[in-house]
Amino acid sequence: MKPQLFAHPFSSYCQKVLVALYENDTPFEFRILSQDAPEVEAEWAALWPMKRMPLLKDGDETVMETTIIIEYLMLHYPGPVHLIPSDRKSALKTRFMDRFFDNYVMTPMQKVVFNQIRPEESRDPHGVDEARTMLDMAYGFLDDAMAKTEWAAGDRFSLADCAAAPSLFYADWVHPIPETFANVRAYRARLLARPSFARAVDEARPYRHFFPLGAPDRD
């Protein structure tokens, strides 16, 4: 039986796991979460009361949180692309960069997006300013980090790049990466050219009209 992924193609965190699955051509059943499929949403909610996606169901195992899902896939469905290095020092750097993208790119990006969804009287302009400042700091750190490397944690595509791809993709929509950060812009372009992420981006195209800030006419 194939593992089931409860997710949505347009979600940044779901794309993070999709990239990992596509990198190794791992067979899985895509259980798309949608109001048009209430039975799928009900099953997902019963499995994970926190109602956060994605979620992986593999037989009797239920796995939550993107990094843990990818770690699980590497343990139980290994493929030719080793997303977590066997060398412990390299693995530590990979896990750090994974947390960097989730905490300092994905989180502030989502703060700006979710603020836009709120009723106008409940919006938090100060929080949005803080999020944009955090993104600027993250871009600066990353520009230095990517000066001499092809991928986020070294010369091989890894878990860190699975996190980076949707993070930088949407962050540049929300708060454009300045031209002065040429290394970050070039890295984002490499991620978009990676077949696994290009597939995830293409699968999400039909949903771009849902983007609260208005999806730009690019990418």
N, C-alpha and C positions, 0 to 999 in steps of 0.2 A: 504494500500500500504506500502510495506517495505521501509525503508530508503536505499538509494544507497550510497555506499562508492566508490569514485574514488581514486584508490590507486594502488600500485604495491607490490606484496608479499615480494620482496627482500629489500624494502626500510625500513630503521630503523624507521623513523617517522610513516610510515604506520603500521608497526608492533606494535607500541605503541597503536594505536587505535584498531587494530585487537585483541590485548590481552584484552582490555576492553570489546569488543563485545563478545569474546569467554568466558570470565569470567561469564557473565550472560546469555549465550546462546541467545543473542539478534538476532532475524532474520534480515537479511539485504541482499541486492543484491550487489555482488562484481563486480564493473565495473573496470576491470583491464586495466590500462593505458599501452599501448604498441603501437609500430609502426605498428604492425599487425592489430590494431583496430583504424584506423584514425578517424572514426566517434565518438568513445568514447573520444579520445583526443580533438577533435574539440568541443564536448559538454562541456568537462571540462574547456577548455580555454575560452569558452563563459561565463561560470559561474564565473570564477576567472581569470581575466587577468594577475595576478601575476604568474600564472602557477606553483603553489606550491602544492604538494600533502602531505597528503591526503585531500580530501574534502568530506563532507557529504551533500547529497541532500535528504531532507525529506519533501515531498510535496512541498509547496511554500517556505520552509526554506532552505537556503544555509548556511552551517556552515564551517568555515575555521579554521585552526590552531589546532594542536592535543589536547592541554589541553582544549580548548574551546569545541571541539567536544566531548571529554569525559564528560565534565561538562554538555553539552547538553543531552547526553545519560542518565546521571544520573537523569536529570530533567524529561525527556520525556519517557524514557525506563528503569525505575529502575528495579533492580533484586535483588536476594538474597545477592549478594556481593556488599556491600556499599563502593564504591571506594573513596568516599569523606565523611569523618565522619560528623555526625550531630553536634557533639561538636565543637564549634567554635575554641577553642584552638588547638584541634587535627587536625582540618581542615587546620589551618594556618601552622602547621608543615608539613602536607601532601603536601600542595601547595609549601612550601619552598623547600622540597626535590625534588618535580617535577621540579622546576626551576633549582635546582642544577644539576640534571642529564642532562637536556636539554642544559644548558649554559656551564657547566664545564666538561662534559664527551662527550655528543653528538657533540657539536660544534667543540672542538679541534679534535675529531676523524674524523669528516667529512673534516676538513681542511687538514689533512694528505692524506685522500683518494682523495679529489678533486685535490690536488696538483699533484698527480700521473697521473691524466687524462690530465693535461695540456701538451702542447708541451714542450719539454725539455728546450728550450730557455726561456720559460715563467714561469718556476717553481720558487718557493720561499723557498729555504732551511732554511733561517732564520725564516720564518713563521712556517715551519714545526718543527723546534727546539723549538720554543715558544709553539706550540701546544703540543708537547711531554712533555715539562716541566709542562704545565697546567694539563695534564693527571696524571703525577706523584703526583702533589699536590692534585688533586682530589682523587686519590687512597688513599693517606695518610689521608685526612680528613675523607673519607668514612670508612677506616679501624677502626678508632677510634669510629665513629658513630655507626658501626655495632657490636661493641664489646659485647653489652648487649641486642641486639634486633634481632628478626627474620626477620622482614621486614623493609623497609626503614624508615617508619614513626611510627613504633610501632609493636604490635603483630598481626596486621591484614594486609592482602594484600590490597593495595590501588592504587590510581592514581600514587603515587610516584614509585611504583613497575612496573606499566605499562611503565613508562619512563625509569626506571633503566634497564629493561630486554634487549631491543635492544641496549641501550647505552653501557652497559658493555659487551654484547655479541660481538659487533663489535670492541669496544675499545680494548679488549684483543687480537683480531686478529691484530690490527694496532700497538698497543704498549702494549705488554704482561704485565699483572698484576704480579708484583714480588712475589715470594714465601713468602717473608717476610710479605706481606699483606694477611695473612691467612683468616682474617674475610671477606675481599672483595672476595677472591677466593671462599670461602664457600658460600657466598651470591649469587654469580653468578651461582654456581652449583644448589642452591635452585631454582633460577629463571628458569634455564633450565629444571628442573624437574617439574615445574608447568605445568599442562596440557594445559592451555591456551597458554603459550608461546611455549611449545613443539610443539603444533599444528602449530603455526606461523612459527617456525623454519623449520618444516618438509615441509610446503607448499612452502618455499623459496629455498629448496635444489636444484631444477632444474636450478636455476639461479646463482649458486655459481661461475660458470665460468666467470661471468661478473665482479667479484670483482677485481678492478684494481691492488691491491697488491698481488693477488693470495690467494684464500681461503685456510686456513690450513686444513690438513687432520685430523680434529677432530670436536667435537661438533656435 
